Amino acid sequence: MAHYVLLANFTDQGVKAVKDTVKRAEAFRQMAEKSGVTVQALFWTLGQYDVVVVAEAPDDNTATALSLSVASLGNVHTQTLKAFDAEEMKKILTKMV
């Protein structure tokens, strides 16, 4: 499974209903599970992003579909980053010329 970091910012709609953010996070976890993505961690954060999610997905297409699905609800804008653990990075480094 590949690792992903999803960064999210509340939209105006999301801020207006911010008191439901914990409920929406649970709905997101269920959406992720249904799509084959495992949410490892979900945090509300201070700074540039409002929410940070660490997840595992079988492939880029699945991770992208989940990100688009949650963004289409209108409460957040998302950015998805593919992440590499140490073992994956070692393999990448062996391919350097």
C-alpha positions as CSV (number, residue, x, y, z in Angstrom):
1,M,0.0,0.0,0.0
2,A,1.2,3.5,-0.8
3,H,1.2,6.3,1.7
4,Y,-0.5,9.7,1.2
5,V,-0.8,12.9,3.1
6,L,-4.0,14.8,2.4
7,L,-3.9,18.5,3.3
8,A,-7.3,20.3,3.6
9,N,-8.5,23.8,4.2
10,F,-12.1,24.7,5.1
11,T,-14.2,26.4,2.5
12,D,-16.6,29.1,3.5
13,Q,-19.3,26.4,3.6
14,G,-17.1,24.3,5.8
15,V,-16.4,27.1,8.2
16,K,-20.1,28.0,8.5
17,A,-20.7,24.5,9.7
18,V,-17.5,24.0,11.6
19,K,-19.3,22.6,14.6
20,D,-20.0,19.5,12.5
21,T,-16.3,19.0,11.6
22,V,-15.8,16.0,13.9
23,K,-18.9,14.3,12.4
24,R,-17.7,15.1,8.9
25,A,-14.3,13.5,9.8
26,E,-16.0,10.3,10.9
27,A,-18.0,10.3,7.6
28,F,-14.7,10.8,5.8
29,R,-13.2,7.8,7.6
30,Q,-16.2,5.7,6.5
31,M,-15.9,7.0,2.9
32,A,-12.2,6.2,2.9
33,E,-12.8,2.6,4.3
34,K,-15.5,2.0,1.6
35,S,-13.0,3.1,-1.1
36,G,-10.2,0.9,0.2
37,V,-8.2,3.6,1.9
38,T,-7.0,3.2,5.5
39,V,-6.9,6.5,7.5
40,Q,-3.9,6.2,9.8
41,A,-4.3,9.6,11.4
42,L,-6.5,12.7,11.1
43,F,-5.5,16.0,12.8
44,W,-7.0,19.5,12.9
45,T,-4.1,21.8,12.7
46,L,-3.0,25.4,13.2
47,G,-1.2,27.2,10.4
48,Q,-1.5,26.9,6.6
49,Y,-3.8,23.9,6.7
50,D,-6.9,23.2,8.8
51,V,-6.8,19.4,8.5
52,V,-4.0,16.9,7.8
53,V,-4.7,13.2,7.1
54,V,-2.2,10.4,6.8
55,A,-3.5,7.4,4.8
56,E,-2.7,4.3,3.0
57,A,-4.2,3.5,-0.4
58,P,-3.7,0.8,-2.9
59,D,-2.7,3.2,-5.7
60,D,-2.7,6.8,-6.9
61,N,-6.1,6.5,-8.6
62,T,-7.8,5.4,-5.4
63,A,-6.2,8.2,-3.3
64,T,-7.2,10.8,-5.9
65,A,-10.7,9.5,-6.2
66,L,-11.1,9.8,-2.4
67,S,-9.6,13.3,-2.4
68,L,-12.0,14.4,-5.2
69,S,-15.0,12.7,-3.4
70,V,-14.4,14.6,-0.2
71,A,-13.7,17.9,-2.0
72,S,-16.9,17.5,-4.0
73,L,-19.0,17.8,-0.8
74,G,-17.9,21.4,-0.6
75,N,-16.6,21.7,2.9
76,V,-12.9,21.5,2.2
77,H,-10.3,22.1,-0.6
78,T,-7.8,19.3,-0.7
79,Q,-4.2,18.7,-1.8
80,T,-2.9,15.2,-1.9
81,L,0.8,14.3,-1.5
82,K,2.3,10.9,-2.1
83,A,4.7,10.0,0.7
84,F,7.6,7.5,0.9
85,D,8.8,5.6,4.0
86,A,12.5,4.9,4.5
87,E,12.5,1.6,2.7
88,E,10.8,3.1,-0.3
89,M,13.2,6.0,-0.3
90,K,16.2,3.6,-0.3
91,K,14.9,1.9,-3.4
92,I,14.4,5.3,-5.1
93,L,17.9,6.3,-4.3
94,T,19.3,3.2,-5.9
95,K,17.9,4.4,-9.2
96,M,19.8,7.6,-9.2
97,V,22.3,8.1,-11.9
